[in-house]
Amino acid sequence: MMYSLVTYANMRGVRAVDRIVELCERDLAFIWLAKGEKPKRDAFYDFKGEKLTGEVLDDLNYQFMRCLEKEGLVTLKELYIDGTKIEANANRYTFVWRGSINYHLARLLDTIDALYARYNTLLNEYGYGEKYELGNVQMFIIEGMDKVREVIKKNREYKLTKHKKLPNNTIIEIDNCSPLELLQLQTGLLKIAEGEGISFVNGKGKRKPELQQLYEEIEVCGERLMGYKQCFEIMGKDRNSYSKTDVEATFMRMKEDHMKNGQLKPAYNVQVAIENYFIVHGYVSNDRTDYNTLIPVLEKHRKAFGDVLKEVTADSGYCSEKNLLYLKEKGIASYIKLQDHEKRKTKAYREDISKHYNMVSEESEGEKYYICHDGRKLHHIRTEKRQQEGYSQTFEVYGCADCGGCKHKEKCLYKYNADKDQDKNKVMKINERWEELQAESHVNIQSRKGVINRQTRSIQTEGHFGDIKENEKFRKFNYRKEEKVYKEFMLYAIGRNINKYHRFLHGKLKKFEGKIDEKTA
């Protein structure tokens, strides 16, 4: 009964619990669904918070999808994927930035280094080291800090010349940093104070001894260090910001800018996988980009329905080597638009003599080489590998032995300087697997089916987002934390699916077949 009430409320665009409670008392449809009962707000919060989990919601939605499959409204063999950013229920100015923490952490470590030096000086000057068997200590090392200090130094130089500041998104390894080392210093100071009869004092008019001042400064620095460590743990390695009032929300650039100055807002990246106007899957992420959201959505589809998926259509935001490689390995046709799709249509792209795709490639005695615009051969030099998260990239490096006397150096060599680069030769690095994956996807989207798929994707996915944000005014979540946000969105999605099904039953909506003569997005 509670599920029917919540679902029907979402069908009518009502998401607030207080509003649902009010409708259960005076709206005939809600009274009939509640069988005359009048559930209070605590009952709804208990149901949505404890009993209605994300897994249960997914299962209910998948049951509905299987019913639609039996009726021929969906096939579950093709998905149209897109995403949008919806503002989180968090205060706008509660941001924590990785770059800012890095900056303050660098200054804090300088302060801690000075405290270590003061501690060693204290032991050596007064002979406390030998007397209490305390040796000189050395400060711990944090990886990545040198790079941060270099960026900060450049920032200060740029600030003096009124240039734009350099970004500082360096990941600092602070996991190994423990306050135990600082506690050992404090333990040593307490041992000295006890042995020398030095008492720690507090209160107005009492001068603290040097030993106590050092002890308290170490304690303050340790607390700050642990605070920064906690901030890094919340952000992880994939984010550069979070909100204090909703730590799982990331600050993102939204299309609605309340200050008209590019102000970022705490938000979630909401993904939908659609077929024939029905939302088959929903996915909520705090990742600002769409690259890392495609594979989780497809994995949800595989676990729910098996290996039935045949094709995926998405925009250029999902085009990455990792995603295209996953689709190829699973035997799924990729209709993902390339990031340089529009650029490929230009004359400048086709006539750029510096690029390998505008050169002739030949193979002789098992060796592949390229022939440049001047007729010179670029032979294979070496193979380079770069490890990425979940996969590795392989680059083949080709180079010309002698570019002397070439008239096309200015157009062929990157940032060519006639005075300095006379002896410079052409070298190019090619990720051949990535180029092959891009070529396959580009052929697919240029085909007749690819044109129709892109039309369908832009109409169905963007149509949902238009309804959600403009017509239904769903621009901000009511709940905090990713799990609750996901449940809120999926309840809304199930309500939309039932409304779509109702329109299909009454002939108000028909499957979009596409028109080949129309321009695609």
NUGUDO-554564 format. One record per residue (C-alpha): residue number from 1; z, x negated, y. Coordinates in steps of 0.001 Angstrom, whole numbers, padded with zeros to 6 digits, m for minus. Layout:
N
+------+---------+---------+---------+
| resi |      zz |      xx |      yy |
+------+---------+---------+---------+
|  NUM |       Z |       X |       Y |
...
+------+---------+---------+---------+
! end
This chain:
521
+------+---------+---------+---------+
| resi |      zz |      xx |      yy |
+------+---------+---------+---------+
|    1 |  000000 |  000000 |  000000 |
|    2 |  000878 | m002823 |  002385 |
|    3 | m002393 | m004598 |  001627 |
|    4 | m004400 | m001434 |  002276 |
|    5 | m002629 | m000945 |  005613 |
|    6 | m003212 | m004529 |  006737 |
|    7 | m006849 | m004508 |  005569 |
|    8 | m007624 | m001183 |  007254 |
|    9 | m005997 | m002450 |  010455 |
|   10 | m008277 | m005495 |  010392 |
|   11 | m011274 | m003214 |  009796 |
|   12 | m010374 | m001596 |  013109 |
|   13 | m009787 | m004959 |  014799 |
|   14 | m005983 | m004656 |  014881 |
|   15 | m004178 | m007893 |  013966 |
|   16 | m000800 | m007579 |  015711 |
|   17 |  002040 | m006411 |  013447 |
|   18 |  003749 | m004373 |  016179 |
|   19 |  000531 | m002451 |  016753 |
|   20 |  000190 | m001712 |  013008 |
|   21 |  003795 | m000439 |  012896 |
|   22 |  003049 |  001851 |  015833 |
|   23 | m000123 |  003216 |  014184 |
|   24 |  001766 |  003932 |  010931 |
|   25 |  003854 |  006426 |  012919 |
|   26 |  001127 |  008353 |  014760 |
|   27 | m002361 |  007587 |  013362 |
|   28 | m003419 |  010008 |  010581 |
|   29 | m005433 |  007397 |  008648 |
|   30 | m002500 |  004976 |  008591 |
|   31 | m000022 |  007748 |  007728 |
|   32 | m002226 |  008757 |  004761 |
|   33 | m002520 |  005151 |  003544 |
|   34 |  001254 |  004670 |  003881 |
|   35 |  001866 |  007965 |  001994 |
|   36 |  004157 |  009143 |  004748 |
|   37 |  006317 |  006039 |  004771 |
|   38 |  006988 |  004151 |  007991 |
|   39 |  007266 |  000428 |  007172 |
|   40 |  008930 | m001678 |  009845 |
|   41 |  007770 | m004967 |  011270 |
|   42 |  010072 | m007008 |  008975 |
|   43 |  008357 | m005507 |  005930 |
|   44 |  004943 | m006563 |  007234 |
|   45 |  006134 | m010068 |  008112 |
|   46 |  007712 | m010440 |  004673 |
|   47 |  004520 | m009246 |  002997 |
|   48 |  002140 | m011437 |  005048 |
|   49 |  004422 | m014454 |  005098 |
|   50 |  005770 | m014567 |  001548 |
|   51 |  003845 | m012350 | m000857 |
|   52 |  000295 | m012536 |  000497 |
|   53 | m000681 | m016176 | m000075 |
|   54 | m004015 | m017821 |  000680 |
|   55 | m004842 | m017975 | m003052 |
|   56 | m004206 | m014243 | m003459 |
|   57 | m006432 | m013449 | m000483 |
|   58 | m009217 | m015642 | m001854 |
|   59 | m008952 | m013953 | m005245 |
|   60 | m009134 | m010485 | m003674 |
|   61 | m012180 | m011473 | m001647 |
|   62 | m013891 | m012987 | m004716 |
|   63 | m013266 | m009791 | m006686 |
|   64 | m015051 | m007909 | m003925 |
|   65 | m017920 | m010437 | m003995 |
|   66 | m018381 | m009914 | m007751 |
|   67 | m018585 | m006163 | m007170 |
|   68 | m021244 | m006763 | m004499 |
|   69 | m023093 | m009039 | m006939 |
|   70 | m023234 | m006218 | m009524 |
|   71 | m024665 | m003899 | m006885 |
|   72 | m027304 | m006481 | m005940 |
|   73 | m026053 | m007049 | m002379 |
|   74 | m025294 | m010757 | m002951 |
|   75 | m026491 | m013312 | m005494 |
|   76 | m023896 | m016082 | m004822 |
|   77 | m026775 | m018551 | m005289 |
|   78 | m027329 | m019308 | m001589 |
|   79 | m024946 | m019905 |  001289 |
|   80 | m025422 | m020055 |  005059 |
|   81 | m022651 | m022126 |  006606 |
|   82 | m021488 | m022495 |  010185 |
|   83 | m018281 | m023046 |  012101 |
|   84 | m016583 | m022253 |  015377 |
|   85 | m013415 | m023318 |  017168 |
|   86 | m010690 | m020733 |  017742 |
|   87 | m007702 | m021520 |  019951 |
|   88 | m004368 | m022032 |  018219 |
|   89 | m001188 | m020204 |  019164 |
|   90 |  000241 | m023299 |  020817 |
|   91 |  001055 | m024244 |  024376 |
|   92 | m001874 | m025883 |  026149 |
|   93 | m000056 | m028846 |  027629 |
|   94 |  001968 | m029991 |  024612 |
|   95 | m000492 | m032663 |  023509 |
|   96 |  000334 | m035946 |  021810 |
|   97 | m002482 | m038518 |  021916 |
|   98 | m002907 | m041473 |  019576 |
|   99 | m004222 | m043650 |  022397 |
|  100 | m001178 | m042912 |  024546 |
|  101 |  001211 | m043701 |  021688 |
|  102 | m000675 | m046944 |  021000 |
|  103 | m000263 | m047946 |  024646 |
|  104 |  003480 | m047247 |  024742 |
|  105 |  003964 | m048768 |  021282 |
|  106 |  002434 | m052034 |  022485 |
|  107 |  004917 | m052186 |  025355 |
|  108 |  007787 | m051230 |  023025 |
|  109 |  006903 | m054046 |  020614 |
|  110 |  006913 | m056502 |  023506 |
|  111 |  010418 | m055279 |  024376 |
|  112 |  011566 | m055605 |  020739 |
|  113 |  010099 | m059116 |  020596 |
|  114 |  012175 | m060014 |  023647 |
|  115 |  015292 | m058559 |  021952 |
|  116 |  014666 | m060760 |  018898 |
|  117 |  014451 | m063781 |  021207 |
|  118 |  017722 | m062789 |  022942 |
|  119 |  019420 | m062380 |  019543 |
|  120 |  018342 | m065850 |  018398 |
|  121 |  019402 | m067370 |  021727 |
|  122 |  022823 | m065734 |  021402 |
|  123 |  023295 | m067221 |  017932 |
|  124 |  022225 | m070708 |  018990 |
|  125 |  024046 | m070945 |  022353 |
|  126 |  027475 | m069883 |  021091 |
|  127 |  027144 | m071222 |  017561 |
|  128 |  027494 | m067795 |  016003 |
|  129 |  024753 | m068552 |  013485 |
|  130 |  026668 | m071242 |  011589 |
|  131 |  030060 | m069617 |  012095 |
|  132 |  029086 | m066239 |  010630 |
|  133 |  026231 | m067427 |  008380 |
|  134 |  023555 | m065668 |  010410 |
|  135 |  020108 | m067267 |  010586 |
|  136 |  017367 | m066927 |  013152 |
|  137 |  015247 | m063801 |  012690 |
|  138 |  011534 | m063234 |  013166 |
|  139 |  009974 | m059982 |  014335 |
|  140 |  007969 | m057861 |  011885 |
|  141 |  004156 | m057777 |  012126 |
|  142 |  002182 | m054554 |  012719 |
|  143 | m001502 | m054515 |  011754 |
|  144 | m003979 | m053537 |  014466 |
|  145 | m001661 | m054340 |  017374 |
|  146 | m003727 | m057304 |  018585 |
|  147 | m006767 | m055067 |  019006 |
|  148 | m004711 | m052533 |  020937 |
|  149 | m003406 | m055197 |  023304 |
|  150 | m006957 | m056416 |  023894 |
|  151 | m008112 | m052871 |  024734 |
|  152 | m005135 | m052364 |  027064 |
|  153 | m005945 | m055610 |  028852 |
|  154 | m009555 | m054492 |  029340 |
|  155 | m008327 | m051086 |  030518 |
|  156 | m006292 | m052725 |  033256 |
|  157 | m009256 | m054843 |  034325 |
|  158 | m011528 | m051804 |  034403 |
|  159 | m008924 | m049857 |  036352 |
|  160 | m008870 | m052540 |  039026 |
|  161 | m012652 | m052308 |  039400 |
|  162 | m012545 | m048465 |  039337 |
|  163 | m014579 | m048213 |  036144 |
|  164 | m014041 | m045675 |  033371 |
|  165 | m011230 | m046636 |  030984 |
|  166 | m012115 | m047804 |  027503 |
|  167 | m011090 | m045463 |  024643 |
|  168 | m008186 | m046483 |  022437 |
|  169 | m008370 | m044708 |  019067 |
|  170 | m007367 | m047669 |  016922 |
|  171 | m005497 | m046790 |  013728 |
|  172 | m002259 | m048820 |  013663 |
|  173 | m000577 | m049475 |  010306 |
|  174 |  003029 | m048665 |  011122 |
|  175 |  003957 | m047320 |  007656 |
|  176 |  005493 | m050663 |  006627 |
|  177 |  007526 | m050849 |  009798 |
|  178 |  011145 | m050067 |  008928 |
|  179 |  014179 | m049729 |  011212 |
|  180 |  016175 | m051577 |  008564 |
|  181 |  015257 | m054881 |  010191 |
|  182 |  016662 | m053673 |  013494 |
|  183 |  019752 | m052366 |  011689 |
|  184 |  020283 | m055848 |  010254 |
|  185 |  020390 | m057220 |  013801 |
|  186 |  022966 | m054602 |  014751 |
|  187 |  025008 | m055407 |  011640 |
|  188 |  025002 | m059080 |  012652 |
|  189 |  026137 | m058213 |  016173 |
|  190 |  028982 | m056033 |  014838 |
|  191 |  030079 | m058888 |  012578 |
|  192 |  030180 | m061261 |  015563 |
|  193 |  032061 | m058714 |  017709 |
|  194 |  034670 | m058175 |  014994 |
|  195 |  035120 | m061918 |  014443 |
|  196 |  035346 | m062760 |  018140 |
|  197 |  037515 | m059781 |  019022 |
|  198 |  034917 | m058343 |  021384 |
|  199 |  035435 | m054596 |  021835 |
|  200 |  032685 | m052180 |  022814 |
|  201 |  033569 | m050137 |  025892 |
|  202 |  032287 | m046921 |  027429 |
|  203 |  032968 | m045013 |  030584 |
|  204 |  032668 | m045411 |  034313 |
|  205 |  033833 | m048675 |  035857 |
|  206 |  033847 | m050635 |  032586 |
|  207 |  031434 | m053520 |  032243 |
|  208 |  029810 | m053765 |  028832 |
|  209 |  029784 | m057209 |  027230 |
|  210 |  026449 | m058910 |  026578 |
|  211 |  026823 | m058313 |  022845 |
|  212 |  027210 | m054554 |  023338 |
|  213 |  024259 | m054365 |  025747 |
|  214 |  022007 | m056061 |  023200 |
|  215 |  023328 | m053786 |  020428 |
|  216 |  022570 | m050592 |  022420 |
|  217 |  019126 | m051777 |  023542 |
|  218 |  018203 | m052463 |  019896 |
|  219 |  019394 | m048982 |  018959 |
|  220 |  017294 | m047305 |  021678 |
|  221 |  014196 | m049284 |  020675 |
|  222 |  014738 | m048389 |  017009 |
|  223 |  014912 | m044676 |  017838 |
|  224 |  011714 | m044890 |  019895 |
|  225 |  009970 | m046809 |  017121 |
|  226 |  010886 | m044144 |  014561 |
|  227 |  009669 | m041447 |  016971 |
|  228 |  006251 | m043119 |  017239 |
|  229 |  006156 | m043559 |  013464 |
|  230 |  006762 | m039830 |  013020 |
|  231 |  003934 | m039042 |  015447 |
|  232 |  001531 | m041221 |  013437 |
|  233 |  002622 | m039495 |  010214 |
|  234 |  001895 | m036065 |  011709 |
|  235 | m001555 | m037107 |  012926 |
|  236 | m002516 | m039033 |  009799 |
|  237 | m005636 | m041191 |  009947 |
|  238 | m008109 | m038356 |  010555 |
|  239 | m006810 | m037032 |  013881 |
|  240 | m006223 | m038501 |  017310 |
|  241 | m004075 | m035689 |  018716 |
|  242 | m001789 | m032786 |  017865 |
|  243 |  000268 | m030140 |  019633 |
|  244 |  004066 | m030247 |  019738 |
|  245 |  004347 | m026471 |  019255 |
|  246 |  001820 | m026356 |  016366 |
|  247 |  001653 | m029812 |  014817 |
|  248 | m001284 | m028871 |  012564 |
|  249 | m003529 | m027912 |  015511 |
|  250 | m005816 | m030521 |  017067 |
|  251 | m006915 | m030629 |  020691 |
|  252 | m010625 | m029795 |  020836 |
|  253 | m013228 | m029211 |  023504 |
|  254 | m013798 | m025471 |  023749 |
|  255 | m016664 | m023564 |  025325 |
|  256 | m014119 | m021563 |  027327 |
|  257 | m012721 | m023984 |  029888 |
|  258 | m009900 | m022318 |  031835 |
|  259 | m009634 | m025213 |  034300 |
|  260 | m013388 | m025915 |  034591 |
|  261 | m012803 | m029636 |  034132 |
|  262 | m013355 | m030275 |  030442 |
|  263 | m009735 | m029516 |  029553 |
|  264 | m009047 | m029698 |  025814 |
|  265 | m007128 | m026946 |  024006 |
|  266 | m005190 | m026876 |  020716 |
|  267 | m007518 | m025219 |  018209 |
|  268 | m008643 | m024886 |  014604 |
|  269 | m012139 | m025397 |  013255 |
|  270 | m012998 | m022176 |  011373 |
|  271 | m015830 | m022325 |  008813 |
|  272 | m017623 | m019382 |  007184 |
|  273 | m020030 | m019347 |  004247 |
|  274 | m022198 | m016221 |  004422 |
|  275 | m024750 | m014474 |  002257 |
|  276 | m026484 | m011250 |  003293 |
|  277 | m024028 | m010716 |  006184 |
|  278 | m020960 | m010939 |  003883 |
|  279 | m018361 | m013708 |  004385 |
|  280 | m018150 | m015259 |  000920 |
|  281 | m015748 | m018050 |  001921 |
|  282 | m013537 | m018905 |  004839 |
|  283 | m012103 | m022325 |  005555 |
|  284 | m009758 | m023489 |  008322 |
|  285 | m009538 | m027156 |  009277 |
|  286 | m007999 | m029212 |  012067 |
|  287 | m010985 | m031591 |  012007 |
|  288 | m012921 | m031563 |  015279 |
|  289 | m016284 | m032097 |  013556 |
|  290 | m018086 | m030219 |  010772 |
|  291 | m018945 | m033289 |  008663 |
|  292 | m015842 | m033124 |  006489 |
|  293 | m015757 | m029331 |  006033 |
|  294 | m018922 | m028769 |  003967 |
|  295 | m017785 | m030231 |  000635 |
|  296 | m014416 | m028340 |  000566 |
|  297 | m016281 | m025040 |  001112 |
|  298 | m018769 | m025801 | m001660 |
|  299 | m015954 | m026847 | m003988 |
|  300 | m014283 | m023484 | m003368 |
|  301 | m017541 | m021769 | m004359 |
|  302 | m017861 | m023836 | m007542 |
|  303 | m014285 | m023151 | m008641 |
|  304 | m014603 | m019413 | m007948 |
|  305 | m018060 | m018671 | m009383 |
|  306 | m019077 | m021738 | m011405 |
|  307 | m022203 | m023865 | m010908 |
|  308 | m024389 | m021002 | m009697 |
|  309 | m025172 | m022271 | m006199 |
|  310 | m028842 | m023219 | m005703 |
|  311 | m029261 | m023819 | m001971 |
|  312 | m027245 | m024435 |  001195 |
|  313 | m028425 | m023907 |  004770 |
|  314 | m026550 | m025355 |  007735 |
|  315 | m027164 | m026852 |  011163 |
|  316 | m027267 | m030522 |  012109 |
|  317 | m023476 | m030709 |  012466 |
|  318 | m023224 | m030978 |  008682 |
|  319 | m025883 | m033659 |  008234 |
|  320 | m024264 | m036783 |  006809 |
|  321 | m025000 | m039118 |  003930 |
|  322 | m021874 | m038017 |  002084 |
|  323 | m022820 | m034324 |  002286 |
|  324 | m026487 | m034748 |  001359 |
|  325 | m025541 | m037042 | m001520 |
|  326 | m023071 | m034435 | m002824 |
|  327 | m025757 | m031728 | m002726 |
|  328 | m028237 | m033922 | m004583 |
|  329 | m025717 | m034849 | m007287 |
|  330 | m024866 | m031174 | m007839 |
|  331 | m028533 | m030130 | m007959 |
|  332 | m028263 | m027975 | m004814 |
|  333 | m031273 | m027727 | m002493 |
|  334 | m030421 | m028915 |  001027 |
|  335 | m031707 | m026924 |  004005 |
|  336 | m029607 | m028840 |  006519 |
|  337 | m031278 | m029645 |  009805 |
|  338 | m031261 | m033352 |  010663 |
|  339 | m029496 | m034629 |  013745 |
|  340 | m032740 | m036035 |  015112 |
|  341 | m034818 | m032967 |  014168 |
|  342 | m036059 | m032358 |  017718 |
|  343 | m036496 | m036062 |  018383 |
|  344 | m038840 | m036375 |  015387 |
|  345 | m041289 | m034023 |  017104 |
|  346 | m041747 | m036298 |  020121 |
|  347 | m044529 | m038788 |  020690 |
|  348 | m042013 | m041528 |  021559 |
|  349 | m040457 | m041214 |  018096 |
|  350 | m043791 | m041507 |  016313 |
|  351 | m044945 | m044481 |  018407 |
|  352 | m041730 | m046556 |  018423 |
|  353 | m042973 | m049808 |  016852 |
|  354 | m039442 | m051180 |  016417 |
|  355 | m038486 | m048635 |  013737 |
|  356 | m039135 | m049169 |  010049 |
|  357 | m040540 | m045660 |  009560 |
|  358 | m043455 | m046532 |  011853 |
|  359 | m044230 | m049714 |  009906 |
|  360 | m046323 | m050115 |  006768 |
|  361 | m044273 | m050862 |  003643 |
|  362 | m045846 | m052670 |  000695 |
|  363 | m044666 | m054172 | m002571 |
|  364 | m045844 | m057392 | m004152 |
|  365 | m044501 | m058971 | m007349 |
|  366 | m041548 | m056599 | m007377 |
|  367 | m040579 | m057427 | m003783 |
|  368 | m040725 | m054807 | m001038 |
|  369 | m041589 | m055852 |  002502 |
|  370 | m042621 | m054271 |  005809 |
|  371 | m045564 | m055156 |  008056 |
|  372 | m044851 | m054902 |  011780 |
|  373 | m047186 | m053834 |  014597 |
|  374 | m048360 | m057420 |  015036 |
|  375 | m049247 | m057752 |  011336 |
|  376 | m046296 | m060008 |  010395 |
|  377 | m044250 | m059512 |  007234 |
|  378 | m040550 | m058656 |  007200 |
|  379 | m039151 | m059791 |  003860 |
|  380 | m035890 | m058736 |  002211 |
|  381 | m033046 | m061061 |  003234 |
|  382 | m029879 | m059626 |  001685 |
|  383 | m027999 | m056493 |  000634 |
|  384 | m024864 | m055356 |  002464 |
|  385 | m022286 | m052813 |  001325 |
|  386 | m019891 | m050817 |  003444 |
|  387 | m017082 | m048802 |  001921 |
|  388 | m016620 | m045298 |  003269 |
|  389 | m014098 | m042630 |  002284 |
|  390 | m015215 | m041343 | m001110 |
|  391 | m018461 | m043300 | m001356 |
|  392 | m020116 | m046592 | m000429 |
|  393 | m023128 | m047263 |  001783 |
|  394 | m025767 | m049830 |  000823 |
|  395 | m027906 | m051494 |  003497 |
|  396 | m031017 | m053563 |  002818 |
|  397 | m031624 | m056204 |  005495 |
|  398 | m035228 | m057191 |  006280 |
|  399 | m036340 | m059864 |  008709 |
|  400 | m039347 | m061743 |  010010 |
|  401 | m039340 | m065509 |  009506 |
|  402 | m041112 | m066225 |  012814 |
|  403 | m041754 | m063883 |  015750 |
|  404 | m042993 | m066708 |  017993 |
|  405 | m045928 | m065808 |  020221 |
|  406 | m045658 | m062067 |  019514 |
|  407 | m046733 | m059921 |  022475 |
|  408 | m044685 | m056898 |  021358 |
|  409 | m041215 | m058457 |  021472 |
|  410 | m040123 | m056388 |  024457 |
|  411 | m040821 | m053147 |  022602 |
|  412 | m039825 | m054355 |  019151 |
|  413 | m036553 | m056273 |  019679 |
|  414 | m033371 | m054460 |  020708 |
|  415 | m032315 | m055273 |  024308 |
|  416 | m034838 | m058100 |  024537 |
|  417 | m034297 | m060621 |  027342 |
|  418 | m037333 | m062807 |  027997 |
|  419 | m035204 | m065689 |  029313 |
|  420 | m032593 | m065775 |  026527 |
|  421 | m034331 | m064329 |  023445 |
|  422 | m037489 | m066429 |  023167 |
|  423 | m036472 | m067718 |  019715 |
|  424 | m035074 | m064395 |  018487 |
|  425 | m036696 | m062882 |  015360 |
|  426 | m036900 | m059282 |  014219 |
|  427 | m034162 | m058163 |  011817 |
|  428 | m033569 | m054568 |  010723 |
|  429 | m030953 | m052955 |  008519 |
|  430 | m032039 | m049953 |  006422 |
|  431 | m029921 | m047541 |  004391 |
|  432 | m032684 | m046559 |  001975 |
|  433 | m030656 | m043926 |  000121 |
|  434 | m029777 | m042215 |  003420 |
|  435 | m033412 | m042302 |  004526 |
|  436 | m034499 | m040749 |  001230 |
|  437 | m031916 | m037969 |  001482 |
|  438 | m032942 | m037204 |  005051 |
|  439 | m036620 | m037088 |  004097 |
|  440 | m035941 | m034562 |  001312 |
|  441 | m033885 | m032305 |  003563 |
|  442 | m036482 | m032552 |  006360 |
|  443 | m039276 | m031498 |  003990 |
|  444 | m037176 | m028522 |  002882 |
|  445 | m036446 | m027231 |  006383 |
|  446 | m040101 | m027634 |  007410 |
|  447 | m041299 | m025492 |  004476 |
|  448 | m041871 | m021737 |  004705 |
|  449 | m038595 | m021003 |  002933 |
|  450 | m036810 | m023485 |  005170 |
|  451 | m038039 | m021689 |  008294 |
|  452 | m036842 | m018336 |  006949 |
|  453 | m033487 | m019819 |  005889 |
|  454 | m032892 | m021233 |  009357 |
|  455 | m033696 | m017870 |  010906 |
|  456 | m031321 | m016147 |  008501 |
|  457 | m028544 | m018648 |  009169 |
|  458 | m028771 | m018352 |  012946 |
|  459 | m028818 | m014535 |  012828 |
|  460 | m026097 | m013987 |  010247 |
|  461 | m023578 | m016720 |  011063 |
|  462 | m023972 | m016657 |  014837 |
|  463 | m023969 | m012864 |  014683 |
|  464 | m020532 | m012939 |  013051 |
|  465 | m019174 | m015338 |  015649 |
|  466 | m020650 | m013229 |  018446 |
|  467 | m018856 | m010160 |  017096 |
|  468 | m015621 | m012047 |  016453 |
|  469 | m015336 | m013667 |  019863 |
|  470 | m017150 | m011350 |  022252 |
|  471 | m016926 | m007844 |  020781 |
|  472 | m013615 | m008105 |  018897 |
|  473 | m012058 | m010568 |  021393 |
|  474 | m010723 | m012727 |  018533 |
|  475 | m010369 | m015878 |  020635 |
|  476 | m006846 | m016932 |  019735 |
|  477 | m004732 | m016864 |  016598 |
|  478 | m001421 | m014989 |  016517 |
|  479 |  000237 | m017339 |  014020 |
|  480 |  001010 | m021044 |  013857 |
|  481 |  000340 | m023573 |  011090 |
|  482 | m002835 | m023904 |  009085 |
|  483 | m001771 | m021746 |  006125 |
|  484 | m000798 | m018754 |  008275 |
|  485 | m003893 | m019178 |  010434 |
|  486 | m006073 | m019138 |  007317 |
|  487 | m004432 | m015931 |  006051 |
|  488 | m004902 | m014282 |  009435 |
|  489 | m008581 | m015147 |  009484 |
|  490 | m009244 | m014152 |  005851 |
|  491 | m007615 | m010733 |  006361 |
|  492 | m009931 | m010273 |  009304 |
|  493 | m012925 | m011490 |  007236 |
|  494 | m012155 | m009063 |  004385 |
|  495 | m011989 | m006223 |  006909 |
|  496 | m015393 | m007240 |  008277 |
|  497 | m016843 | m007413 |  004757 |
|  498 | m015734 | m003848 |  003999 |
|  499 | m017265 | m002666 |  007281 |
|  500 | m020539 | m004399 |  006356 |
|  501 | m020476 | m002789 |  002909 |
|  502 | m019993 |  000632 |  004531 |
|  503 | m023047 |  000049 |  006727 |
|  504 | m025143 | m000965 |  003731 |
|  505 | m024103 |  002190 |  001853 |
|  506 | m025175 |  004415 |  004740 |
|  507 | m028447 |  002590 |  005383 |
|  508 | m027377 |  001254 |  008792 |
|  509 | m027874 | m002353 |  007679 |
|  510 | m030592 | m003977 |  005582 |
|  511 | m031082 | m007447 |  004211 |
|  512 | m032843 | m009767 |  006677 |
|  513 | m036128 | m010943 |  005168 |
|  514 | m037197 | m013305 |  007968 |
|  515 | m040449 | m013684 |  009886 |
|  516 | m042510 | m016832 |  009452 |
|  517 | m044332 | m016445 |  012773 |
|  518 | m041116 | m016528 |  014853 |
|  519 | m039574 | m019654 |  016316 |
|  520 | m036492 | m020936 |  014463 |
|  521 | m033264 | m022394 |  015766 |
+------+---------+---------+---------+
! end
